[in-house]
Amino acid sequence: MPLITRVRSLTIALALLLATVGLAAAQAGFDDDRVMLQGFYWESYRHGHPQKFPSFGNKRWYQIVRENAAPVREGRFDLIWLPPPSFAGEFSAGYNPKEYFRLDNSYGSFNEHRAMLEELLRRGVEPVADIVINHRDGVSGWADFKNPAWGVWAICETDEAFHNPTSGITNTPAAQRGRCEERPTEYTRHGGTTYQYESFRDIAHTDRRVRQDIVRYLRQLRSAGYRGWRYDMVHGYHATWIALYNRLTAPTFSVGEYDWAAHNEQRGWIWHTATNATATGPDHLRSSSSVFDFTTVFTLEQIRDGRYHALYGFGNGIGMVGDTTDNLPWKHRAVTFVQNHDLGYRTNEDGTPQQGHESDKFANNWQIEQAYAHVLTHPGVPTVFWKHYFDWGTDLHNKIKALVNARKVAGVHAGSAIHLQDNARSSGVYAARVVGRHGDLYVRLGGSDAQWEPSRSNYGGYREYTQGAGWKVWVGLPGNPPFREAPLRPALPIPAYVPAAQIDAADVP
């Protein structure tokens, strides 16, 4: 690359980073008051391919999201988690990335991709990209990597491709394979590699060339309009790489998908993602990535059988939100949700239910309402599933919207204090007072006002904001003013797009 081009590209990249320093610092701190929408579901990539998937219509998914940018903003969503942005084949959900630097894919063309991001930014909504860097797919075979072009040095030496005769690379000398020092004994109970994904090639982040291209990729995405990262399958590579990538790309939001059943290891993973690793205690967590709080969603399933006592946990609440191990406020790093593209009902390409995905986690009735009434009123950064908000009917749509509004009017955030109501527990329901920046939010799940309402705990100066099947939410503000609507976010800057080939990554160690 000519020197002048390289300097210009680096200048643009640095300008993009400096423009977001303030927001990046805010995300690194505590008390995040944002709410996220998952802007896709498993079958979203099938939209706009009528010859193969006629029931999904003619509009590609990026166009659908762009056309719904205004309703997303009106729903008071601050973040939207979008599907993997790279090319992964003609018909793919994107979790087998083939060409990282190519930003047209099954969800739409590059122009449709860029137009969607620009419209979201105009509406004040921050796009979050799904980053799949645990593994990679070849263009047509096991390891023919393109854009960027990688050799076998980018594949972990323990990958099954080096042992399968059909891969074409079984004779690769050990010295030419990628090093896999992915042994996170600091935060796991095992001594082996973090995770080997047999479907595709495990990436060797230990190679600087790999790290440089990943940083180029993330900086390219920043220039396209993305502002945050949702890291896929982060139990497949060491947490310190997340710290490096976040430090060099300054996302305004970062969350990882760690092994669903490994709650304690999730805590350790959070700790080791800190971009300021020398800090201690809560200050260390301030620069860490968040993690999806699977423990909370699995505990919420108890409401389906009326076991509201389970929501009290050990007196602090449930999941990562209620975890105070080592006297640290892990709730600041919890991203809560009710369902995502990997949980609940989804189908094969022929429309039949996938094995293990024959039904949703919560039925489209009081169950889904009460699940959202919990996550949208409690600490953490809550996430709403696209299908629930746009496809499950006007009634649920309006109730979710009302819950988000109540949360924002009260000023509830990731670090809000929870005061569980023992008198409600003794009545067989769940109730809590959640402290926001502007006032208090009260929530009851199960039963009716006869079992619990705020006055039963001697609270006053509140008014009802929304209710549904077996749940109700009240907000208490100073002076008990009339019902309010939370303000809408202002427009965000639209960056100039820079192709990966023009982005310098000389600063990558």
Buried (B, 14 or more C-beta within 10 A) or exposed (E): EEEEEBEBBBEBBEEBBEBBEEBBEBBBBBBBBBBBBBBBBBBBBBBBBEEEBEEBEEBBBBBBBBEBBEBBBEBBBBBBBBBBBBBBBEEBBBBBBBBBBBBBBBBBBBEBBBBBBBBBBBBBBBBBBBBBBBBBBBBEEBBBBBBBEBBBBBBBBBBBBBEEEEBBBEEBEEEEBBEBEBEBEEBBEEEEBBBBBEEBBBBBBBBEBBBBBBBBBBBBBBBBBBBBBBBBBBBBBBBBBBBBBBBBBBBBBBBBBBBBEBBEBBBBBBBBBBBBBEBEEEEBBBBBBBBBBBBBBBBBBBBBEEBBBBBBBEEEBBBBBBBEEEEBBBBBBBBBBBBBBEBBBBBEEEEEEEEEBEEBBBEBEBBBBBBBBBBBBBBBBBBBBBBBBBEBEEEBBEBBBBBBBBBBBBBBBBBBEBBBBEEBBEBBBBBBBBBBEBBBBBBBBBBEEEBBBBEBBEBEEBBBBBBBEBBBBBBBBEEEEEEBEBEEBEEBEBBEBBEBEBBBBEEBE
